[in-house]
Amino acid sequence: MTETAVRNDELWPLLRRHTQARIGLGRAGSGLPTRHRLGLQAAHAAARDAVHSPFAPDIVTAGLQGLPTVRVRSAAGDRLTYLQRPDLGRRLDPVDRAHLPAGDWDVVFVVADGLSSRAVHEHAAPMVRATAARLPDRRIAPVVLAEQARVALGDDIASAMGTPMVVVLIGERPGMSAADSLGAYLTYRPVPGVTTDADRNCLSNIRPPRGLAYETAAGKLADLMGRARELGRTGVDLKDETDHHMVTDQAL
């Protein structure tokens, strides 16, 4: 074995500790080693299962530990329609919309299945609890559990409930390294059909222990919510400065 080969054998395991990317896998002839090929197939199967597994709202309700909930569906009547018609996943079912409660609330949390029910089942309830604990002075609406939902469904929900701010916790599109990633999308005064992604703030890859921890994500989200209310908007004009504050505090 050459000196270069020895160094590579030592280098790749070290680098793999710091990333979930598939690097330095080696080869067997012209293909991947069998163990890595099987790993890719398993990851692909997990991603497909995440997309197609049905949403189980009862799992989320149990994790919310008594917080009131409301269940709704989008205008996409089934999973196939949801995948083929993203526009329908952004609109509430008319019957469900009519039955949403309205009140004098500051924010509504929407737990949406999105493209990974697994992510929602595992991470949404702890994330709601961790964030709500940081908002003792906010009037929080009943948590809305939304099936066949896209991010923009939160705009329709906030409009129907009369809340100025909406947080959509949604299963993100699964990749080959993460099938359980939860995203949090914050929007201030959304307008259905008008608000765009540029008007939102997003926290991605919430999935401890391999991704963002609940407490860290909740701290960032609560900070963004407070500054959004002061600024009067979210999106490209609102930046996450929590890491900057942390570095500054440590420097002092």
C-alpha positions as CSV (number, residue, x, y, z in Angstrom):
1,M,0.0,0.0,0.0
2,T,1.4,3.4,-1.0
3,E,1.9,6.3,1.4
4,T,-0.9,8.2,-0.4
5,A,-3.3,5.4,0.1
6,V,-2.6,5.2,3.8
7,R,-3.2,8.9,4.2
8,N,-6.5,8.6,2.3
9,D,-7.6,5.7,4.4
10,E,-7.0,7.8,7.5
11,L,-8.5,11.0,6.0
12,W,-11.9,9.8,4.8
13,P,-13.1,8.4,8.1
14,L,-12.1,11.6,9.8
15,L,-14.0,13.7,7.3
16,R,-17.1,11.5,7.4
17,R,-17.5,12.3,11.1
18,H,-18.3,15.9,10.2
19,T,-20.9,15.4,7.4
20,Q,-23.7,13.1,6.4
21,A,-22.7,13.4,2.8
22,R,-21.5,10.2,1.2
23,I,-17.8,10.9,0.6
24,G,-14.9,8.7,0.1
25,L,-17.0,5.5,-0.4
26,G,-14.4,3.8,-2.5
27,R,-15.2,1.4,-5.3
28,A,-15.5,-2.3,-6.2
29,G,-14.5,-2.5,-9.8
30,S,-16.5,0.2,-11.6
31,G,-19.2,0.4,-9.0
32,L,-19.7,1.1,-5.3
33,P,-18.8,-1.4,-2.6
34,T,-21.8,-3.6,-1.7
35,R,-22.4,-2.1,1.7
36,H,-22.6,1.4,0.4
37,R,-24.9,0.3,-2.5
38,L,-27.2,-1.3,0.0
39,G,-27.1,1.8,2.2
40,L,-28.2,3.9,-0.7
41,Q,-31.1,1.6,-1.5
42,A,-32.2,1.7,2.2
43,A,-32.0,5.5,2.3
44,H,-34.1,5.7,-0.9
45,A,-36.7,3.3,0.6
46,A,-36.9,5.4,3.8
47,A,-37.4,8.6,1.7
48,R,-40.3,6.9,-0.3
49,D,-41.9,5.7,2.9
50,A,-41.7,9.2,4.5
51,V,-43.5,10.7,1.5
52,H,-46.2,8.1,1.3
53,S,-46.8,7.2,5.0
54,P,-50.2,8.5,6.1
55,F,-50.4,11.3,8.6
56,A,-51.5,10.2,12.1
57,P,-52.8,13.3,14.0
58,D,-53.4,11.3,17.2
59,I,-49.6,10.9,17.5
60,V,-49.1,14.6,17.5
61,T,-52.1,15.3,19.8
62,A,-50.7,12.9,22.4
63,G,-47.3,14.6,22.2
64,L,-48.9,18.1,22.7
65,Q,-49.8,17.1,26.3
66,G,-53.2,18.7,26.5
67,L,-52.8,21.7,24.2
68,P,-56.1,22.2,22.3
69,T,-56.1,21.1,18.6
70,V,-58.2,21.5,15.5
71,R,-58.0,19.2,12.5
72,V,-58.3,20.3,8.9
73,R,-57.5,19.1,5.4
74,S,-56.4,20.8,2.3
75,A,-58.3,20.8,-1.0
76,A,-56.2,17.8,-2.1
77,G,-58.5,14.9,-1.4
78,D,-55.9,12.2,-1.4
79,R,-52.1,11.6,-1.4
80,L,-51.8,11.2,-5.2
81,T,-53.7,14.4,-5.8
82,Y,-51.5,16.2,-3.2
83,L,-48.4,15.1,-5.0
84,Q,-49.7,16.0,-8.5
85,R,-51.5,19.2,-7.6
86,P,-49.3,21.4,-5.2
87,D,-51.8,24.2,-5.7
88,L,-54.6,22.2,-4.0
89,G,-52.3,21.6,-1.0
90,R,-52.1,25.3,-0.4
91,R,-55.9,25.8,0.0
92,L,-58.1,24.7,2.7
93,D,-61.0,22.3,2.2
94,P,-64.0,24.7,2.2
95,V,-65.9,22.7,4.8
96,D,-63.0,22.6,7.2
97,R,-62.3,26.3,6.6
98,A,-65.8,27.2,7.7
99,H,-65.4,25.3,11.0
100,L,-62.1,26.9,12.1
101,P,-62.5,28.9,15.3
102,A,-61.8,32.6,15.2
103,G,-60.4,34.5,18.2
104,D,-58.2,37.2,19.5
105,W,-54.9,35.3,19.2
106,D,-51.3,36.4,18.5
107,V,-50.1,33.3,16.7
108,V,-51.3,29.9,15.4
109,F,-49.1,26.9,15.1
110,V,-49.9,24.6,12.1
111,V,-48.6,21.1,12.2
112,A,-48.6,19.9,8.5
113,D,-47.7,16.5,7.2
114,G,-46.0,17.9,4.1
115,L,-43.6,15.5,2.4
116,S,-42.6,13.5,5.6
117,S,-45.2,12.4,8.1
118,R,-42.4,10.7,9.9
119,A,-40.7,14.0,10.6
120,V,-44.0,15.5,12.0
121,H,-44.8,12.5,14.2
122,E,-41.3,12.5,15.7
123,H,-40.5,16.2,16.1
124,A,-43.6,18.5,15.7
125,A,-45.1,18.2,19.2
126,P,-41.8,18.7,21.1
127,M,-41.1,21.7,18.9
128,V,-44.5,23.3,19.6
129,R,-44.0,22.8,23.3
130,A,-40.5,24.2,23.4
131,T,-41.5,27.3,21.4
132,A,-44.7,27.9,23.4
133,A,-42.7,27.8,26.6
134,R,-40.8,30.8,25.4
135,L,-43.9,32.8,24.6
136,P,-45.6,33.2,28.1
137,D,-47.1,36.5,27.1
138,R,-48.5,35.5,23.7
139,R,-52.1,34.4,23.1
140,I,-51.7,31.1,21.3
141,A,-54.5,29.7,19.2
142,P,-55.4,26.0,19.2
143,V,-52.8,24.0,17.3
144,V,-54.1,23.2,13.8
145,L,-53.3,19.7,12.5
146,A,-53.4,19.8,8.7
147,E,-53.4,16.9,6.3
148,Q,-52.2,16.9,2.7
149,A,-50.8,20.3,3.4
150,R,-48.2,22.6,1.8
151,V,-46.5,25.5,3.6
152,A,-48.9,28.1,2.1
153,L,-51.9,26.4,3.7
154,G,-50.9,28.3,6.8
155,D,-51.8,31.5,5.1
156,D,-55.3,30.4,4.6
157,I,-55.6,29.1,8.1
158,A,-54.3,32.3,9.7
159,S,-56.7,34.3,7.5
160,A,-59.7,32.2,8.6
161,M,-58.7,32.3,12.3
162,G,-57.8,36.0,12.3
163,T,-54.3,35.6,13.6
164,P,-51.6,38.0,12.5
165,M,-48.8,35.4,12.7
166,V,-48.5,31.7,11.7
167,V,-45.9,29.1,12.3
168,V,-46.1,26.1,10.0
169,L,-44.2,23.0,11.2
170,I,-44.0,20.7,8.2
171,G,-42.3,17.5,7.1
172,E,-39.5,18.5,4.6
173,R,-38.8,16.8,1.4
174,P,-36.7,13.7,2.4
175,G,-33.3,13.3,0.9
176,M,-30.8,10.4,0.8
177,S,-29.4,11.4,4.2
178,A,-32.5,12.6,6.1
179,A,-36.1,11.2,5.9
180,D,-37.2,12.8,9.2
181,S,-36.4,16.5,8.8
182,L,-38.8,19.1,10.1
183,G,-39.1,22.7,8.9
184,A,-40.6,25.7,10.6
185,Y,-41.9,28.5,8.5
186,L,-42.8,31.8,10.1
187,T,-45.1,34.3,8.3
188,Y,-46.4,37.7,9.6
189,R,-49.8,38.9,8.3
190,P,-50.0,36.4,5.4
191,V,-52.4,37.0,2.5
192,P,-53.6,33.8,0.8
193,G,-52.5,33.7,-2.8
194,V,-50.4,36.8,-2.5
195,T,-47.7,35.9,0.2
196,T,-44.6,34.3,-1.3
197,D,-41.7,32.4,0.1
198,A,-39.7,35.6,0.2
199,D,-42.2,36.8,2.9
200,R,-41.4,33.9,5.2
201,N,-38.5,32.9,7.5
202,C,-37.5,29.2,7.6
203,L,-35.7,27.1,10.1
204,S,-34.7,23.8,8.5
205,N,-33.4,20.4,9.5
206,I,-35.0,20.2,13.0
207,R,-34.3,16.6,14.0
208,P,-32.1,16.0,17.0
209,P,-29.6,14.5,17.5
210,R,-28.4,14.7,13.9
211,G,-30.0,18.1,13.1
212,L,-31.1,21.2,14.9
213,A,-32.1,20.6,18.6
214,Y,-35.6,21.6,19.7
215,E,-34.4,24.2,22.3
216,T,-32.0,25.8,19.8
217,A,-34.7,26.0,17.1
218,A,-37.3,27.2,19.5
219,G,-35.0,30.0,20.7
220,K,-34.3,31.1,17.1
221,L,-38.0,30.9,16.3
222,A,-39.1,32.9,19.4
223,D,-36.5,35.6,18.7
224,L,-37.7,35.9,15.1
225,M,-41.3,36.1,16.2
226,G,-40.6,38.9,18.6
227,R,-38.7,40.9,16.1
228,A,-41.2,40.2,13.4
229,R,-43.9,41.9,15.5
230,E,-41.7,44.9,16.1
231,L,-40.7,45.1,12.4
232,G,-44.2,44.4,11.1
233,R,-43.0,41.8,8.6
234,T,-41.1,38.6,8.0
235,G,-39.0,37.2,5.1
236,V,-36.0,38.7,3.5
237,D,-36.0,41.8,5.7
238,L,-35.8,39.7,8.9
239,K,-32.6,38.0,9.7
240,D,-31.8,35.3,12.3
241,E,-29.3,37.0,14.6
242,T,-29.3,34.5,17.5
243,D,-25.9,33.0,16.5
244,H,-24.5,36.5,16.2
245,H,-25.7,37.3,19.8
246,M,-24.2,34.1,21.0
247,V,-20.8,34.9,19.6
248,T,-20.9,38.4,20.9
249,D,-21.8,37.2,24.4
250,Q,-19.0,34.7,24.4
251,A,-16.6,37.3,23.3
252,L,-17.6,39.6,26.2
